[in-house]
Amino acid sequence: MFKKPLASIKSFSSLRSSDKRRLRDEILASFPALKDMEPINDTPINAIITPDGLQAAKFTSYIEEPGTLYTDADGTPLWFKISSSKNHSLIVPSVYTLWKFPDLIPGLTTWNPVVDKLRNGADLMIPGVITANNTFVPEIDEGSLVVIRARGNKYPLAIGTMAISGQVLASSRGSLPPKGKAVHILHVHLDQLWAMGTKPEFPADWAQGPKAPLDDEYASSDEETDGEDDNETTDDLTKVLQDVSVSDTKGKTVVRDDLPSSNEIESSSTADGQQPEEAKEEVEAIVLSTEEVDKALQDALLQVLKFKITEDVSKELLPMNSSTLYSSYVLPNRARGRAAEADIKKSSWKKLAKWLKAVEKSDLIKCKEIKGELFLLGVTWNHPQLKGFTGHKTVEQQAARQAKVEAQVSQANSDVKVLEVLEVYRPNSASGDFFEVAGKSKDGFYTLQEVRATLAQYIKDKQLSDPKNQRIIRLDEVLHPALAKKGEQIDRVPRDHTSDRLVANMVIHHYIGYKGQQPRFVKGAVKSIQITQEIRTGRKTVTKISGLEHFMLDVDAFGQEIQVLCASSVAITPLVGASPKLNLRELMVQGPQVKNVTAVLQERGVPKKYIEFLDKTNKKK
């Protein structure tokens, strides 16, 4: 869920006392074990789970999952709440919180190489769970929260929800691991949510005791391993890692291969304290100098101001707090390649506020501190640095491109219903005889391509082309009424006019439904969806959408999706001028959202030719 940067995140705001109490009550109700815990280092449990300075912000993940993020005063994520539907809300602790309460949630154990797969965006597959050698598998229900630990590490490295029950998972003990998912991963150590915090080292007491030999991990019992080759253990490990692949997930981009693996973490804690030479070389290969980090961040900010927070939309987006500017704009707009590793903590400024104040001294931006938080207020649009900047390919673009490709593959391989829009023609009294003579039913429905093919075949069979000019078609007693207008007396027509004339003597029908269903055609042409962009009172731009009902789209559900995608308020009202019997409604969303709305409509299967756009913002003075 947090493999990539968040698609959007609103400004963080401090929780009121009542909201803080409500959150604490919700956490204690979800995790009753916290009520009986003793204070940690003389700090009450309530002060740890909901500390002073607790902040909250609404967010949307890159897979368009809405939720709320709760951080401490320093911005370290403590909890996040998933609200993917009206009837489901799940409060989830971050890895930071889990390290304070490592036994808060039942857990599963996996091998260290599998943890790397989870960091790469994979869900935990059943073969990736250690069930051999009487490893404890908790009895938890499908859909319940579960933490994932690496072999030999008592601190959780990931958290997710069970895809199957613990009983079903335990039944794989002593047999070949079945295929399928065991856990849907929500958050994992070293992902983008982890990157928002302080990123501490592993606790000193992370080790859980001596590990069993690697061979023992894959042997379900002594009896089963008797007479088997040692190579079978290696084969099992290979199979596990193949089964636990990123292709089994719904997420989504080229994965960072520079994040430290669990093996690297363990190797850093060896007896002599030395790191293997290969690991040292790998780390050195991706380290940026301070000057490189500074330049990468400066270029990312210019990219944002040149192509994202432009002069046209700045009135809608500014003022913007510094944390939102950095996490939602600067980081996703770093250049691809080495610059993607740039981070403010690795720069010469070390802190975000210090960097922005330094940029302000160059007159590129204007900032102001409000209630202890720095806000971006304005931009010097004619600044030489901004004018001379040409742009670069960003991490965000690369992620979006890969996500689009994988979404298309996922849709092609899924059972999701895809909307189908068909326009067909039915013969009327003038053209019915022609279709019967051509061997077709006069009561049938035909696409434009089928109409043209039938006409071309008839002309060829009857040899109606003019011998002296093949572009002219002679009309016989059957074709004349089908192509002629009422009362028109003609005996020849240009070939390229024949199909248009025939369609004019037919009745248009349309069908809007899902592929695989039996079409039920309705008389008349398809009515387009109308998107109107206009300026309301107070110079605020709004985008209005109507006609969703014609394409079997639920207006309320569509409004929720647009609200999350655009991070803007949405209002739904009856369509002005429409009959109350039709129950047609209009959706209005704040801001210029034409591109976002059009993209969602096309994803739902609405062809672009049936989406009409009217811009009322450029009025003549």
N, C-alpha and C positions, 0 to 999 in steps of 0.2 A: 504493500500500500504506500510505503514511503521510499520506494526504490529510487524514484526520481523526485526532483523538487516539486513542491505543491503547485498545482495549477493556479490557485489563487488563495490569498489569505487576507482577511480584513485586519484593521488596526487592533492591536492589543489594548485592552482596557482593564483596569483594576476591578476586581469583584467587590460588590457591596457586601456588607456584613450578612444580609439575609441570603444573598446568592451563595456566599461562602458556606454558610450553615447548611443550605440546601444541598450543595455539592458534597460536603462532609457526610451528611446523613445518607446520601446516595452511595457513597463509597463504602461506608460502614455496613449498609444493608447488603451491598454486593459482595463484600469481603468481611464476614462476621468475625473472622479470626483476629482482625485488628483490634477489636474491642477488648480482648483479653491479653494483649501484649503489654509488656512492661516498657517504660520509657527507655529510649536509646540515648546513651550519654547524657542522661538527665533531661532529655528533651521529650515532652509528651508526644504520644503517637499522633494526636490530632494536629499538633503543630508541625509534624513532619509531612502528613498527607495533605494538609491545606495550610501552608506556611503564610506568614505575613508577606504582603506584596504579591499575592497570587493574582495572575493575569489570565485573561481568556480572550480567544479570537476565533471567529468562524473561519473554516477553511474548506477547500475542495481539493482532493488529491488528484494526481494526474490520471487516475482511472475514473474521475468524476464521482468520487465517493464523498458526500458532504459530512462534515463533522465539526467538533469544537475542540480546540487545543488549550490545555491549561499549563502554564509555566510558572516558575518561581520568579522572583524579582530580577534575577540575572538572565532570564530567558531560557533556562534549562527545562525541557519538557518533563512534566510529572505525570499527567494523565491526558488521555484524549477520548472523546466520545464519538461514536459512530452512530449516525442517524440516517441510514440508507432508506428507511421507510417509516411510515407514520406509526406503525405498531411495534417498532423495534428500536431500542436505544441501548447501546452497550458502552459502559465505562471501562476503559482499558488502561492499566498502568504502563508507563514507559519502562525501558530497560534500566534507566536511571533509578526509578522507584523500585523496580524488582531487585536491584542490587542492595537496597536498604532492607527489603523484606524477601529474601530469596526463597522462603518456603511458603509464601502467601498463596500461591496457586499450584495445583497438582502439575507435575511435569513428566515429560518423556525424555529419554536419553538417545542421542544419536552419535555417529562417528564424526570426528573433526573434519574430514573432507566434505561431509554432507553439509556442515555449517556454511562452508564456502558457497555451496550451491544455493542455500537460503539467502545469503548475502547477494547473490546474483539475481534474485527475484523469483526463485522457485518456491513452490509449496513443498511441504514435507510429505514425501511419498511413504507408503507402508513399508517398502523394503528398507527405507532409511532409518527406521526405528529399531533400536536394539531391544530385542525381546528374549535373546538367548541367555544361558547361564543364570536363569531365575531372576533376570532383571525385572524390577518392579514396574508393572504397567497399571496405573491407577484406574479405578472404575469411574469413569466420567462419561456423561451423556454426549451424544452428538450435538454440536453447536456450542458446547461449553468452552470457556477459556482454558488454555493449557500453555505451559511454558516449555521451552526446548533447552536442554542442557547438552553441552558437549561431554563426551566421555572423559571423566576425571576432573570436571569443573563443576563445582557446586552452585555457581552463579548462573542464572538464566541468560541465554544469549538471544532468545527470540520468544515471541508470544503470538498466539493465533487461536483459532477456534477449531474444535474437533470436526473433521469431515465424516468420521465414523465414531461409534462408541468405543470406549476402552475395552469392553468385553469382546467386541469383534476383533479389535487390534490384538488383544492377548491370545485370541484363538489361533493366531499365526505361529505361536511358539511351537517349536518342534516340527515345523513343516516348512516347505519352501515359501518364501514371502509372496503373498498375492499382490497383484497389481492394483493401483489406485492411490488416491490421496488419503493421507492420515490427518493432516492438519493444514488448514488454510492460514497462511502466515499473514499477520497484520503488521508486525514491526520487528526489526531484527537489529542487532548490534552492528554499528557502522553504516546504517542507512541514513537517509536524509533527515529523518527526525532526530536521530542520534547526533547528526552534525550540527543541529541547532543549539546543542548544549555545550557543557564544559569539556566533554570527551576525556574523562579521567582514565588512568591506567586501571588494570584489573586489581581488585582488592588483594591485599597481601596473602590472605588465607583462601585464595581461589581454589587451590588443589583439594580434591576430595579423597585423597589417598592413592595408594599405588594402583596402577591400571592393570587389568588382566592382559596377558599376551594378546597380540592382534589376532592370532589364530582363534583364540577362545571367543572373540566377539562374534564370530560367524558360525561357530559350532553350536547347534542347539542342544546337543547332549553328547556324552562320551560314546554312547552306543552308536549314534548316527555317524560319528566321524571314524569309527573303526574301519580300517581297510581302505580309506579314501586317501587320495594323493594330497600332498601339501598344496599342490597347485590349485585345488578346488577352492581353498580359502581366497586366494588371489582372484580367482574367477568370480567368486561371490561378491567380493568388493567391487570389481569392475562392473558387475551387473547392477549392484546397488547404485553406483554413481551414474550409470546410464539411465536407470529408471528415474532417479531424482534429477531430472534435467529441466532446464529453463523452459523447454518447449511444453512442459506440462502445466504451465501457469498461464494466467491471463495478463501478465505484465511483460516487460515490454521494450526495452531498448538495449543497445549494446552496453554490456555491463562493464563497470570499471574493474579492470583486472589488476589494479595496483593496490587495492585494499588488503591489509594484512589478513592472512588466513589464521584459523585457530592453531594450525601447526606452527605458524611463524610466532604466534603469541607464546605457545608453549616453549618453543626453542629459545625464545629470548630469556626464559627463566631457567636455563640449564645450570648445572652445578658450578661451572666455571664462569657463568655470566657472559660468555662469549656468544655472539651471533654468528651463524654459519656464513661463510664467505659469499655464497650465492645470494643469500638474503640481503647482505650488505650491498652487493652490487645492484640488486633490483631496486632497493630503496634509493640509492644514490642516483639511479637512472631517472627517477621521476621528481627529484627535489628541485624546486625552482629557487633561484636567487631572490633576494629581497627586491632588487631592481625589477626582475621579471614579474614578480607578484604585483608590485606597484603599477607597472605598465598595463598588466592584464586587467586590473580593477579599473584603471582610468579608461581603458578602451571599452570595457563593459558598460561603464556609466555613459560614455559618449554614444554607444550603441543604443542604450535605453532612451536617451534624450533625442536622438536622431530619428528613431524608428518606432518607439513605443509611447513614451510620454511626449508626444509631439505638441507643437503649438496649437493645433486644431482641437486636441482633446485635453489639453492641460487644464482648462477651466473645469472639466468634469472630474479630474483626478487629483488636482492640488487644492489644498495642502495635503501632503502625504507624510506619515511618520517614517523615520529613518529605518526602523526594523522592516517595515513592509517594502520600502524601496530596495533594501539590500536583499531580502530573502526572495521576494516575488519578481524582482526586475533585474537587479545587478547579477546575481548568481546564475539565473537561467540564460543571461545574455553574455556570459563569458565566451571567448572564442574557443572553438573546438581544438583538441590537441592538448599540448602542454599547459596552455593558459587555463584549461578547465580545472586545474588543480589549485588555482589562486584562491586564497582565503584571507580575509582581513586580519586574522591573527598572525599570519605569516608575513604581513606587510610591514613597512617601516612605521606605520601609524599604530598598529596593534589594535586600536579601537575604532569602531565605526564613526562615532561622533567626531573624533579627532581628524579622521580622513575627510569627512564632509566639510568641516570647518576649514581645512587646508584647501579644498577645492573652491570653497566660497571666496577665499582670498584672491583667487584668479579671476573673480567676477563672472564665472561660468554659471553659478547657481546662487540662490539666496536662501538662507536657512534661518530658523528662529527656534529657540528653546521654549516650549510651552509645558508647564507643569512637570519639569524635569525630563522631558523627552524632546529630542530634536526633530523638527519638521522641515521638509522641503517646501518652500513657499513659491518660488519662481525660478525661471531659467532665462539667461541672456541668449535669445535665439540667434542673434547675429554675431555671436562670439566666434573669433577666428578658429579656435579649436573645433567647434561644432561644425562650422562651415567646411573646414578642410577634411573632416572625417568621412571616409568612404564606406565604412561598415565592414563586417566580417560574418562568416558563417558561425552560428551560435550553437551551444549545447542544446538549447531549447528546440532549435530547428531540426537538429539531428534526432533528438528524442521523438519529436512529433512525426517525422518522416517514418521512423522505424515503427512507431505505434500505429500509424495509419496502415502500413504494410501488414503488420501482424493482426490488426483488427479485421482487415479484409480476408486474411487467411482464416482467422477464427470464425468469421461470419460464414465463409464458404463451407467450413467443416461443422457448423452448428445446426441446430434444429430451429433457430430463431425464425419466426415468420417474417417474410419480406413483403412489403406492400407492392402490389402490381397495379399499374394503371394502363388500361387499354382503351383505344378509340377505334370503333368499328362502324361499318356502314351496312345498311340493309336496303335492298331494292324496294322502290316504290312502284306505282302502277306503270310509270313510263319505262322503267328499266327492268321490270320483272321478267318480261318475255325474253329479253336478251340473255339473262342468266340461265333461264330454263333451256334455251337453245344451246348455250355454251356448256350444258351438262351440270349446272349448279342449281341449288334450290333457291327459289325466289323469296323464301322465308328465312334464309340463312343470314348470318352476320359475317362480314368479311373485313379484314384489315386493309389498309390502303395498298400494301404490297400485294395482297391477294387479288384485289380489284384490278390492279395494273397487270398482273400476270395473266388473269383470265382474259382481259381485253387484248393483250398482245398475242395470246395463243389463238383467239378467235380471228383476229386480223390475219395472222399467218395461215391458219387453216382455210379461210375463205379467200385468201389471196387478194385482199382489198387495198394493198399498196398501189399507188399510181405507178405504172411502168416507167413513165417519163420522169417522175419525181418521187422518190421513195419517202420524202418527208410529208407527202400528202396522202390522206386516207380517204378512199371512196366509201360512201355509206350505202349499205344495202337496206332492204325493207325491215330487217331486224335491228340493225345498229342505228338507223336514223332516229327512231323515237327515243332511244336510250341516250343519244348524244345531243339531240336538238332541243332548243328551248321551246317553250310553249308557243305554238303558232309560227315557229321559224321554219322556213323552207330552204334547206341546204342539201347539197349532195356530196360535198367534200369538206374536210377540216384538216388543219395541220396536225401532224402526228403528235407533237408535244402538247396539243390542247385536248386530246381525246380523253385522257384520264380525268382531267379537271372537269370536263363536261359530263362524264359519266357519274362522278361523285356528286355533282350538282343535282343529279336526278336520283339521288339516293337519300336515305334518312340517317343522319349521324346518331350513334348511340355510344355509350361509354360504360366501362366497368371499373370500379375501384375496389379492390379486395386483396386477399392474400394468395400467394402462389400455392397451387395444389387444390384450391377450392373450385367448385363448379361455378363459372362466371354467370352472373345475373345482370344482363345489360339493361341500362336505363336510357330512355330517349333523351337526346340532347348532348351538347358538347361538355367536356370537363370544365368546371368552373375553377379558375385559378385562385391561389392563396394570395391575398393582398398584403404587402408590407409597406407601411407608410412611415416616413421619418419626418418629424416636424418639431418646431420649437414651441414650447408651452410658456406659460407665464413665468417670468424670472429668468428667461434666456436658457432654460433647461431643454436639452434635446431628449425626445422620447421616440421610441419605436413601437408602432402599433401593428398587430397581426390579426387578420380576420380570414375566415373561410377554412379554418382547420377541420371543421365538421365534414366538409365535402370529401376529405381524405381519411375519414374514420379515425382521426386523431383526437384523443381525449384532451380537451382544452386545459383542464386542471392539472393533469400529469405533465403536459407540455409546458405549462407555466412554471411548475416546480423545477423542471429540468433547466429551463432558460434562466430562472432565478439563481440556481446554483452555478451554472456555467458562466453567467455574466456578473455574478456577485452584485446584482442590482435588485431593487424592489420591483414587484410585478403586481399589476391590478387587472382584474377580469370583470368586464361589464357587458350588459346586453348590447348587441350590435345596433347602432342607430339606423333607423329606416327599414329594418328587417321585420317581417311579420312575427309577432310573439309566438305564433303556433310553431314556427320553425326552431325556436329556441337557439338562435345563433348568437355567439358571443365574440367579443373582441378582447384581445390580450394587449396590454400596454406595459412595456418595460423601460426603465430609465436608461438614458444614454443612447449613443449611436450603435445599435447592436445588429445591423443588417447582416453583416458577415456571419456572426455567430448563429443568428436565427436561420439563415439560408443553409448553413452547414448542417444544422440539426435536422432541418426538413429533408435535405438530400439523404442524410443518413437513415431517415425513416422511410425512404423510398419514393419521395415526391420528386418527379422529374423537374429539372431546372426550368423548362419551358412553361411550367404551370405555376411558377413563382413570379409574381409581378411586383415591381418596386416603384414607389412614387416618392420623390424627394421634395418636400415642401420647405426645406430649410433655406434654400437660396431664392428668396423672394426679391422681386424687382423693386428697387427704391423709386 
